[in-house]
């Protein structure tokens, strides 16, 4: 979710048919009026997806389940389950006081890309924002944004 700026519902709705391990890309069907797109798998993600597909196959989900991620109940992974997973990891890390939630990962992705110096228009496309105003909010916390003006 973090690396690709996915919303929890976008993660849960990733389809097997949208994954191309040979080309190392996957299709993201963006929600909330954002533009759909194709994203590349990065460092180790292809191997992780391959390993997951082996485990998923052993779970033997019904053929009607087209989503990449399934729960231990062999159903499409739900938003509620992802929320619970994130809270569990936060608690294990001693961060439960921050009340972390899945959408924080999407925002963190935007902030990290801005802080790396990635062009705002590229970030806009990466996150699927139709309006640049949805993307520029990530620049507000970047202290170095004015460093090279003079």
Secondary structure, DSSP 8 states (H G I E B T S, - for coil): -TTTT--HHHHHT-BGGGEETTTTEEEE---TT---EEEE--TTHHHHHHHHHHHHHHHT--TT--BS-B-TTSSB--HHHHHHHHHHHHHHTT-GGG---THHHHHHHHHHHHHTT--HHHHHHHHT-SSTHHHHGGGTT-GGGGTT--
